[in-house]
Amino acid sequence: MMASTQADTRVNGPARAVHSPAGLSLGLGRLFLRYPILSRVVSLGLFFLAWEIAGRVPISYAFPTFFDTAYAFGTMIADGSLISAYGSTLQPLVIGIAISGVVGIVLGIVMGLSRMAEWLVAPLFIVLQSAPMAALIPLITFVYGIGLAAKTLAVIMLALPVIVLNGYKAVRNANPSLVAMCYSFQGTRLQQITKVIIPDASPVIFAGLRLGLAAGFIGVILAELLITPTGIGDLITYHRSVANYAEMYAAVVSIILVSTVTLAALEAFEVRVLRPEKRRG
């Protein structure tokens, strides 16, 4: 009888261990690793639930619930106000990022290749990157007014230092073994730059471009809040002034959504074009 009980214990022991909290946690971990998007959906779901609870408590009269914000978001898309606002916001953003991307990548490569260019230009962009841009942006109004030029310059002021300094660091820290190998095969300086240094630095340069785009979003929103009442910034300011807090939060959330989708698209492009080995992994 005792032997039978011990046998049952040995047989049933592992079965109980499978249903233990540790086993359940391990199973969920494997599921999230196999389907990464599932973990993001669960994370967002928990965040939205916490938002809804905080809005119903409420933690503040000016803090709407998630469902009120989502309804306001849909209403603003349906009446065209959100789309019209982004039509005004994206124009200086696209122009500013295009200028910052071309100028920033070229300057970053030149600074990475030339000690003289580094000595002359790098301190300027280091100062610009660390400067309080929210305080400097209103000064643009005195020079360029409140039009498209002012908002474009605000985007460039925030995006250009990030792109330049990332490109500079990427080129300066290119793999020296690859450069030495090119030199040992009697490669010219131009071949070293075009065939070795720039391809090796391109992932970091592209990462700097993504960071510059994120900074550009901040620049254009600051410009619309502080300089010229147009676009999505004007939408936020208006709904705040008339206490339409759900609409105000919907406009803020739309900025996060647009920037997230744009950065994700750039990252996907980088993985597909510049880093195919990461996609295969």
Sine and cosine of phi, psi and omega as CSV:
sin_phi,cos_phi,sin_psi,cos_psi,sin_omega,cos_omega
0.00,0.00,-0.70,0.72,0.03,-1.00
-0.90,0.44,-0.64,0.77,0.02,-1.00
-0.89,0.46,-0.61,0.79,0.01,-1.00
-0.92,0.40,-0.63,0.78,0.02,-1.00
-0.91,0.42,-0.68,0.74,0.04,-1.00
-0.89,0.45,-0.62,0.78,0.02,-1.00
-0.91,0.42,-0.65,0.76,0.04,-1.00
-0.89,0.45,-0.61,0.79,0.01,-1.00
-0.91,0.41,-0.66,0.75,0.02,-1.00
-0.92,0.39,-0.59,0.81,-0.03,-1.00
-0.96,0.28,-0.69,0.73,-0.10,-1.00
-0.99,0.13,-0.32,0.95,-0.04,-1.00
-0.85,0.53,-0.81,0.59,0.01,-1.00
-0.88,0.48,-0.54,0.84,0.00,-1.00
-0.90,0.44,-0.66,0.75,0.03,-1.00
-0.93,0.37,-0.54,0.84,0.00,-1.00
-0.92,0.40,-0.53,0.85,0.00,-1.00
-0.89,0.46,-0.59,0.81,-0.05,-1.00
-1.00,-0.06,0.20,0.98,0.03,-1.00
-0.95,0.30,0.33,-0.94,0.03,-1.00
-0.85,0.53,-0.58,0.82,0.01,-1.00
-0.91,0.42,-0.66,0.75,0.03,-1.00
-0.91,0.41,-0.64,0.77,0.04,-1.00
-0.90,0.43,-0.67,0.75,0.02,-1.00
-0.89,0.45,-0.65,0.76,0.03,-1.00
-0.90,0.44,-0.64,0.77,0.02,-1.00
-0.91,0.41,-0.65,0.76,0.04,-1.00
-0.91,0.41,-0.62,0.79,0.03,-1.00
-0.88,0.48,-0.68,0.74,0.03,-1.00
-0.91,0.41,-0.61,0.79,0.00,-1.00
-0.90,0.43,-0.68,0.74,0.01,-1.00
-0.93,0.38,-0.57,0.82,0.05,-1.00
-0.93,0.37,-0.58,0.82,-0.02,-1.00
-0.97,0.26,-0.59,0.81,0.01,-1.00
-0.83,-0.56,1.00,0.09,-0.06,-1.00
-0.86,0.51,-0.52,0.85,-0.03,-1.00
-0.91,0.41,-0.44,0.90,0.01,-1.00
-0.90,0.44,-0.65,0.76,0.02,-1.00
-0.90,0.43,-0.58,0.81,0.03,-1.00
-0.93,0.37,-0.64,0.77,0.01,-1.00
-0.90,0.43,-0.69,0.72,0.02,-1.00
-0.90,0.44,-0.67,0.75,0.01,-1.00
-0.89,0.46,-0.71,0.70,0.02,-1.00
-0.91,0.42,-0.63,0.77,0.02,-1.00
-0.87,0.49,-0.68,0.73,0.04,-1.00
-0.90,0.43,-0.63,0.78,0.01,-1.00
-0.90,0.43,-0.72,0.70,0.00,-1.00
-0.91,0.42,-0.58,0.81,0.05,-1.00
-0.90,0.44,-0.71,0.71,0.03,-1.00
-0.89,0.46,-0.62,0.78,0.04,-1.00
-0.88,0.47,-0.71,0.70,-0.02,-1.00
-0.89,0.45,-0.68,0.74,0.01,-1.00
-0.90,0.43,-0.69,0.72,0.00,-1.00
-0.89,0.45,-0.58,0.82,0.02,-1.00
-0.95,0.30,-0.48,0.88,-0.01,-1.00
-1.00,0.07,-0.31,0.95,-0.04,-1.00
-0.84,0.54,-0.75,0.67,-0.28,0.96
-1.00,-0.03,0.38,-0.92,0.05,-1.00
-0.98,0.18,-0.34,0.94,0.06,-1.00
-0.33,-0.94,0.53,-0.85,0.06,-1.00
-0.89,0.46,-0.50,0.87,-0.04,-1.00
-1.00,0.01,0.17,0.98,-0.01,-1.00
-0.93,-0.36,0.97,-0.25,-0.05,-1.00
-0.98,0.20,0.23,-0.97,0.08,-1.00
-0.97,0.24,0.24,-0.97,0.01,-1.00
-0.90,0.45,-0.67,0.74,-0.05,-1.00
-0.93,0.37,-0.59,0.81,0.08,-1.00
-0.90,0.43,-0.65,0.76,0.00,-1.00
-0.92,0.39,-0.67,0.74,0.02,-1.00
-0.90,0.44,-0.63,0.78,0.04,-1.00
-0.91,0.42,-0.67,0.75,0.03,-1.00
-0.90,0.43,-0.62,0.79,0.04,-1.00
-0.87,0.49,-0.73,0.68,0.02,-1.00
-0.90,0.44,-0.62,0.79,0.01,-1.00
-0.91,0.42,-0.66,0.75,-0.01,-1.00
-0.93,0.36,-0.52,0.85,0.10,-1.00
-0.94,0.33,-0.67,0.75,-0.04,-1.00
-0.90,0.43,-0.64,0.77,-0.02,-1.00
-1.00,0.09,-0.06,1.00,0.10,-0.99
1.00,0.08,-0.04,1.00,-0.05,-1.00
-0.92,0.38,-0.62,0.78,-0.02,-1.00
-0.94,0.34,-0.66,0.75,0.00,-1.00
-0.91,0.40,-0.66,0.75,0.03,-1.00
-0.90,0.44,-0.62,0.78,0.02,-1.00
-0.90,0.43,-0.66,0.75,0.01,-1.00
-0.95,0.33,-0.43,0.90,0.11,-0.99
-0.87,0.49,-0.56,0.83,0.04,-1.00
-0.99,0.13,-0.52,0.85,-0.06,-1.00
-0.98,0.21,-0.64,0.77,-0.11,-0.99
-0.95,0.30,-0.42,0.91,-0.03,-1.00
-0.88,0.48,-0.82,0.57,0.05,-1.00
-0.92,0.39,-0.48,0.88,0.02,-1.00
-0.91,0.42,-0.72,0.69,-0.01,-1.00
-0.90,0.43,-0.71,0.71,0.01,-1.00
-0.89,0.45,-0.72,0.69,-0.03,-1.00
-0.90,0.43,-0.66,0.75,0.01,-1.00
-0.93,0.36,-0.61,0.79,0.03,-1.00
-0.89,0.46,-0.72,0.70,0.03,-1.00
-0.91,0.42,-0.72,0.69,-0.01,-1.00
-0.89,0.45,-0.62,0.79,-0.01,-1.00
-0.90,0.43,-0.75,0.66,-0.03,-1.00
-0.92,0.39,-0.79,0.61,-0.03,-1.00
-0.91,0.41,-0.66,0.75,-0.05,-1.00
-0.92,0.40,-0.67,0.74,0.00,-1.00
-0.92,0.39,-0.68,0.74,0.02,-1.00
-0.89,0.45,-0.73,0.68,0.00,-1.00
-0.90,0.43,-0.64,0.77,0.01,-1.00
-0.89,0.45,-0.66,0.75,0.03,-1.00
-0.91,0.41,-0.70,0.72,0.01,-1.00
-0.89,0.46,-0.68,0.73,0.02,-1.00
-0.90,0.43,-0.60,0.80,0.01,-1.00
-0.94,0.34,-0.44,0.90,-0.03,-1.00
-1.00,-0.05,-0.41,0.91,-0.11,-0.99
-0.85,-0.53,0.83,-0.56,0.06,-1.00
-0.91,0.41,-0.59,0.81,0.01,-1.00
-0.90,0.44,-0.71,0.70,0.03,-1.00
-0.90,0.44,-0.62,0.79,0.06,-1.00
-0.88,0.48,-0.70,0.71,-0.04,-1.00
-0.91,0.42,-0.57,0.82,-0.06,-1.00
-0.99,0.13,-0.62,0.79,-0.22,-0.97
-0.97,-0.26,-0.60,0.80,-0.12,-0.99
-0.83,0.55,-0.70,0.71,-0.01,-1.00
-0.85,0.53,-0.57,0.82,0.00,-1.00
-0.88,0.47,-0.73,0.68,-0.04,-1.00
-0.96,0.26,-0.47,0.88,0.09,-1.00
-0.91,0.42,-0.67,0.74,0.05,-1.00
-0.91,0.42,-0.68,0.73,0.00,-1.00
-0.89,0.45,-0.62,0.78,-0.02,-1.00
-0.93,0.37,-0.55,0.83,-0.04,-1.00
-1.00,-0.04,-0.11,0.99,-0.04,-1.00
-0.96,0.28,0.51,-0.86,0.05,-1.00
-0.97,0.24,1.00,-0.04,-0.11,-0.99
-0.91,0.42,-0.49,0.87,0.02,-1.00
-0.88,0.48,-0.47,0.88,0.05,-1.00
-1.00,0.09,-0.45,0.89,-0.04,-1.00
-1.00,0.09,-0.48,0.88,-0.08,-1.00
-0.86,0.51,-0.67,0.74,0.04,-1.00
-0.86,0.52,-0.42,0.91,0.02,-1.00
-0.91,0.41,-0.41,0.91,0.01,-1.00
-0.88,0.47,-0.51,0.86,-0.04,-1.00
-0.86,0.51,-0.60,0.80,-0.04,-1.00
-0.94,0.35,-0.37,0.93,-0.05,-1.00
-0.98,-0.18,-0.71,0.70,-0.14,-0.99
-0.92,-0.40,0.06,1.00,0.01,-1.00
0.97,0.24,-0.50,-0.86,-0.06,-1.00
-0.85,-0.52,0.46,0.89,-0.06,-1.00
-0.99,-0.10,-0.36,-0.93,-0.04,-1.00
-0.90,0.44,-0.62,0.78,-0.03,-1.00
-0.87,0.49,-0.64,0.77,-0.02,-1.00
-0.91,0.41,-0.69,0.73,-0.01,-1.00
-0.93,0.36,-0.62,0.78,0.03,-1.00
-0.90,0.44,-0.66,0.75,0.02,-1.00
-0.91,0.42,-0.58,0.81,0.04,-1.00
-0.89,0.45,-0.65,0.76,0.06,-1.00
-0.89,0.45,-0.70,0.71,-0.03,-1.00
-0.90,0.44,-0.64,0.77,-0.03,-1.00
-0.88,0.47,-0.54,0.84,0.00,-1.00
-1.00,-0.01,-0.57,0.82,-0.10,-0.99
-1.00,0.10,-0.62,0.79,-0.13,-0.99
-0.88,0.48,-0.73,0.68,0.01,-1.00
-0.86,0.51,-0.61,0.79,0.00,-1.00
-0.90,0.43,-0.71,0.70,-0.03,-1.00
-0.92,0.38,-0.68,0.73,-0.02,-1.00
-0.88,0.47,-0.77,0.64,-0.09,-1.00
-0.93,0.36,-0.56,0.83,0.07,-1.00
-0.93,0.37,-0.65,0.76,0.05,-1.00
-0.90,0.43,-0.64,0.77,0.03,-1.00
-0.89,0.46,-0.74,0.67,0.00,-1.00
-0.91,0.42,-0.60,0.80,-0.01,-1.00
-0.90,0.43,-0.71,0.71,0.00,-1.00
-0.94,0.34,-0.67,0.74,-0.04,-1.00
-0.91,0.42,-0.52,0.86,-0.03,-1.00
-0.98,-0.21,0.41,0.91,0.08,-1.00
-0.88,0.48,0.49,-0.87,-0.09,-1.00
-0.85,0.53,0.92,-0.39,-0.04,-1.00
-0.92,0.39,-0.44,0.90,0.02,-1.00
-0.91,0.41,-0.63,0.78,0.02,-1.00
-0.93,0.37,-0.63,0.78,0.04,-1.00
-0.90,0.44,-0.68,0.73,0.02,-1.00
-0.91,0.42,-0.60,0.80,0.03,-1.00
-0.91,0.42,-0.66,0.75,0.05,-1.00
-0.88,0.47,-0.66,0.75,0.01,-1.00
-0.91,0.41,-0.63,0.78,-0.01,-1.00
-0.92,0.39,-0.43,0.90,0.07,-1.00
-1.00,-0.03,0.33,0.94,0.07,-1.00
0.89,0.46,0.59,0.81,0.08,-1.00
-0.97,0.24,0.60,-0.80,0.02,-1.00
-0.97,0.26,0.18,-0.98,0.03,-1.00
-0.89,0.46,-0.63,0.78,0.04,-1.00
-0.90,0.44,-0.65,0.76,0.04,-1.00
-0.92,0.40,-0.61,0.79,0.07,-1.00
-0.86,0.51,-0.67,0.74,-0.05,-1.00
-0.95,0.33,-0.76,0.65,-0.13,-0.99
-0.99,0.16,-0.49,0.87,-0.08,-1.00
-0.99,-0.16,-0.36,0.93,-0.11,-0.99
-0.84,-0.53,-0.86,0.51,-0.18,-0.98
-0.92,0.40,-0.79,0.61,-0.05,-1.00
-0.91,0.41,-0.71,0.70,0.07,-1.00
-0.87,0.50,-0.62,0.78,0.01,-1.00
-0.93,0.37,-0.54,0.84,-0.03,-1.00
-1.00,0.04,-0.17,0.99,-0.13,-0.99
-0.87,0.50,-0.61,0.79,0.04,-1.00
-0.87,0.49,-0.67,0.74,0.01,-1.00
-0.95,0.33,-0.60,0.80,0.06,-1.00
-0.87,0.49,-0.68,0.73,-0.01,-1.00
-0.94,0.35,-0.57,0.82,0.09,-1.00
-0.89,0.46,-0.63,0.78,0.08,-1.00
-0.89,0.45,-0.57,0.82,0.04,-1.00
-0.91,0.41,-0.63,0.77,0.06,-1.00
-0.90,0.44,-0.70,0.71,0.03,-1.00
-0.90,0.43,-0.60,0.80,0.06,-1.00
-0.90,0.43,-0.60,0.80,0.05,-1.00
-0.90,0.43,-0.67,0.74,0.04,-1.00
-0.88,0.47,-0.67,0.74,0.05,-1.00
-0.91,0.42,-0.57,0.82,0.04,-1.00
-0.90,0.44,-0.61,0.79,0.09,-1.00
-0.86,0.52,-0.70,0.71,0.03,-1.00
-0.88,0.48,-0.67,0.74,-0.02,-1.00
-0.88,0.47,-0.71,0.70,-0.06,-1.00
-0.94,0.33,-0.57,0.82,0.04,-1.00
-0.94,0.35,-0.67,0.75,0.07,-1.00
-0.87,0.49,-0.65,0.76,0.01,-1.00
-0.89,0.45,-0.65,0.76,-0.01,-1.00
-0.96,0.28,-0.45,0.89,0.04,-1.00
-0.99,0.14,-0.54,0.84,-0.14,-0.99
-0.96,-0.30,-0.44,0.90,-0.12,-0.99
-0.96,-0.29,-0.90,0.44,-0.14,-0.99
-0.79,-0.61,0.82,-0.57,-0.04,-1.00
-0.97,0.22,0.97,0.26,0.03,-1.00
-0.68,-0.73,0.22,-0.98,0.13,-0.99
0.92,0.39,-0.45,-0.89,-0.09,-1.00
-0.93,0.36,-0.50,0.86,0.06,-1.00
-0.90,0.44,-0.64,0.77,0.05,-1.00
-0.91,0.40,-0.59,0.81,0.04,-1.00
-0.89,0.45,-0.68,0.74,0.03,-1.00
-0.90,0.44,-0.73,0.69,-0.04,-1.00
-0.89,0.45,-0.67,0.74,-0.03,-1.00
-0.90,0.43,-0.77,0.64,-0.05,-1.00
-0.92,0.38,-0.48,0.88,0.10,-0.99
-0.93,0.37,-0.62,0.78,-0.05,-1.00
-0.94,0.35,-0.49,0.87,0.00,-1.00
-0.98,-0.21,0.19,0.98,0.08,-1.00
0.90,0.43,0.51,0.86,0.17,-0.99
-1.00,0.00,0.97,0.23,-0.19,-0.98
-0.94,0.33,-0.52,0.85,0.05,-1.00
-0.90,0.44,-0.68,0.73,0.04,-1.00
-0.92,0.39,-0.60,0.80,0.03,-1.00
-0.89,0.45,-0.73,0.69,0.02,-1.00
-0.92,0.40,-0.56,0.83,0.04,-1.00
-0.89,0.45,-0.63,0.78,0.04,-1.00
-0.92,0.40,-0.64,0.77,0.04,-1.00
-0.90,0.43,-0.69,0.72,0.01,-1.00
-0.89,0.46,-0.59,0.81,0.01,-1.00
-0.89,0.46,-0.58,0.82,0.05,-1.00
-0.89,0.46,-0.70,0.71,0.01,-1.00
-0.89,0.46,-0.68,0.74,-0.02,-1.00
-0.90,0.43,-0.72,0.69,-0.04,-1.00
-0.90,0.43,-0.71,0.71,0.00,-1.00
-0.91,0.41,-0.63,0.77,0.00,-1.00
-0.91,0.42,-0.71,0.70,0.00,-1.00
-0.90,0.43,-0.66,0.75,0.00,-1.00
-0.90,0.43,-0.71,0.70,0.00,-1.00
-0.92,0.39,-0.60,0.80,0.05,-1.00
-0.91,0.41,-0.62,0.78,0.04,-1.00
-0.91,0.42,-0.65,0.76,0.05,-1.00
-0.91,0.42,-0.64,0.77,0.02,-1.00
-0.91,0.41,-0.66,0.75,0.05,-1.00
-0.89,0.46,-0.64,0.77,0.05,-1.00
-0.89,0.45,-0.67,0.74,0.01,-1.00
-0.88,0.48,-0.71,0.70,-0.02,-1.00
-0.91,0.42,-0.63,0.78,-0.06,-1.00
-0.96,0.27,-0.61,0.79,-0.13,-0.99
-0.99,-0.14,-0.74,0.68,-0.14,-0.99
-1.00,-0.08,-0.45,0.89,-0.07,-1.00
-0.73,-0.68,0.90,0.43,-0.02,-1.00
-0.90,0.44,-0.42,0.91,0.01,-1.00
-0.91,0.41,-0.51,0.86,0.05,-1.00
-0.94,0.34,-0.59,0.81,0.03,-1.00
-0.93,0.38,-0.62,0.78,0.02,-1.00
-0.94,0.35,-0.48,0.88,0.01,-1.00
-0.96,0.29,0.00,0.00,0.00,0.00
